Amino acid sequence: MLDVRNLQKIYTGRNRSVEALRNLTFHIGAGELVCLVGPSGCGKTTLLKCMAGLLTPTGGEVSLDGRPVDGPPPGMAVVFQEYGRSLFAWMNVRDNVALPLRRKKLGKAREKELVDHALEVVGLADAHQAYPWQLSGGMQQRVAIARAVAFEPKVLLMDEPFAAVDAQTRAELEDLIRRLWRELGVTVLFVTHDIDEAVYLGQRTIILSTSPTVVLEDLTIDLPDERDQLHTRSSPRFAELRAHVYEQIQRAKHHNGDTDTPVADRSDELTLHKSES
Ligand SMILES: Nc1ncnc2c1ncn2[C@@H]1O[C@H](COP(=O)(O)OP(=O)(O)OP(=O)(O)O)[C@@H](O)[C@H]1O
């Protein structure tokens, strides 16, 4: 489905160059929900932009269903952290959600059907005539998610989408993403710097090193499929996985692509959790 092979990105400026991504390789299968976590500044946004075809990599390749990504692919939608900047203040909720559909030229009836459905699934059917500035931060992010849902993407890329909302809203939105993922069968790559979120949400968590970035570990999250904020987060397995990812992130801060051996391969302790359950 989505393949990242030997991806490298070097930003070159007049006086300096920054090697943000060194050599990233991983695969995301159709219908998977994968989280990507790493220390601040490790290149998560850079990676996501390369995957979305918004940034040209220096080396390596991203491909979707075997086709190289060299511009925004038609079946992909992206939700960014800054919902305030992705919504248009002068358009109401309905028009904001409908905007990307205009390019598809589906006809008014089909467009209305998709927008109504998207607003329904994110719980904003009653707010369709409101303007973004009349909504809370959490509701605005729901509008951004509805916009992505209405587009009927095969792949949904999310870049720290809940970083700017309060903890309670964040928990609700996490559950919304899991519900949408299960109901719509969409493939999701969710970038976060929040360790709890990285464990709670996905089926796998890819842990990145500091810049220049490599994959430190691709961890299977073997929590039950049915998750809820109260029981899942208080389960012993959640605590173990959380501790493991936390530990890896701490090590990641002292590790980058300059070191040959990935952190996960250097310690028996780090494989402890994988053999359990
Ligand atoms: N346009 C740019 N020009 C030069 N360097 C850049 C540019 N964008 C990002 N970088 C550098 O690339 C590295 C990775 O940045 P990026 O924003 O991808 O990291 P991140 O993991 O998303 O950060 P955060 O966790 O803080 O959101 C950083 O060292 C950053 O300074």
The ligand as an SDF file (V2000), in Angstrom:
LIG
                    3D

 31 33  0  0  0  0  0  0  0  0999 V2000
   12.1400   24.4250    5.4630 N   0  0  0  0  0  0  0  0  0  0  0  0
   13.1710   24.0460    6.2220 C   0  0  0  0  0  0  0  0  0  0  0  0
   14.4160   24.4980    5.9870 N   0  0  0  0  0  0  0  0  0  0  0  0
   15.4720   24.0930    6.7320 C   0  0  0  0  0  0  0  0  0  0  0  0
   15.3900   23.1980    7.7410 N   0  0  0  0  0  0  0  0  0  0  0  0
   14.1690   22.7160    8.0290 C   0  0  0  0  0  0  0  0  0  0  0  0
   12.9980   23.1010    7.2900 C   0  0  0  0  0  0  0  0  0  0  0  0
   11.9230   22.4310    7.8070 N   0  0  0  0  0  0  0  0  0  0  0  0
   12.4200   21.6720    8.8130 C   0  0  0  0  0  0  0  0  0  0  0  0
   13.7640   21.8420    8.9430 N   0  0  0  0  0  0  0  0  0  0  0  0
   14.6490   21.1620    9.9080 C   0  0  0  0  0  0  0  0  0  0  0  0
   14.4720   19.7510    9.7440 O   0  0  0  0  0  0  0  0  0  0  0  0
   14.4620   19.1050   11.0110 C   0  0  0  0  0  0  0  0  0  0  0  0
   13.1510   18.3420   11.1760 C   0  0  0  0  0  0  0  0  0  0  0  0
   12.0530   19.2590   11.2440 O   0  0  0  0  0  0  0  0  0  0  0  0
   10.5210   18.7850   11.3170 P   0  0  0  0  0  0  0  0  0  0  0  0
    9.6570   20.0010   11.4380 O   0  0  0  0  0  0  0  0  0  0  0  0
   10.2520   17.8560   10.1950 O   0  0  0  0  0  0  0  0  0  0  0  0
   10.5290   17.9680   12.6950 O   0  0  0  0  0  0  0  0  0  0  0  0
    9.3130   17.5040   13.6370 P   0  0  0  0  0  0  0  0  0  0  0  0
    9.7170   16.1890   14.2060 O   0  0  0  0  0  0  0  0  0  0  0  0
    8.0340   17.5520   12.8860 O   0  0  0  0  0  0  0  0  0  0  0  0
    9.3240   18.6380   14.7520 O   0  0  0  0  0  0  0  0  0  0  0  0
    8.2490   18.8860   15.9530 P   0  0  0  0  0  0  0  0  0  0  0  0
    8.2060   17.6460   16.7830 O   0  0  0  0  0  0  0  0  0  0  0  0
    8.8720   20.0370   16.7070 O   0  0  0  0  0  0  0  0  0  0  0  0
    6.9490   19.2230   15.2950 O   0  0  0  0  0  0  0  0  0  0  0  0
   14.6790   20.1970   12.0580 C   0  0  0  0  0  0  0  0  0  0  0  0
   16.0500   20.2440   12.3600 O   0  0  0  0  0  0  0  0  0  0  0  0
   14.2630   21.4670   11.3290 C   0  0  0  0  0  0  0  0  0  0  0  0
   14.9520   22.5980   11.8360 O   0  0  0  0  0  0  0  0  0  0  0  0
  1  2  1  0
  2  3  1  0
  2  7  2  0
  3  4  2  0
  4  5  1  0
  5  6  2  0
  6  7  1  0
  6 10  1  0
  7  8  1  0
  8  9  2  0
  9 10  1  0
 10 11  1  0
 11 12  1  0
 11 30  1  0
 12 13  1  0
 13 14  1  0
 13 28  1  0
 14 15  1  0
 15 16  1  0
 16 17  2  0
 16 18  1  0
 16 19  1  0
 19 20  1  0
 20 21  2  0
 20 22  1  0
 20 23  1  0
 23 24  1  0
 24 25  2  0
 24 26  1  0
 24 27  1  0
 28 29  1  0
 28 30  1  0
 30 31  1  0
M  END
$$$$
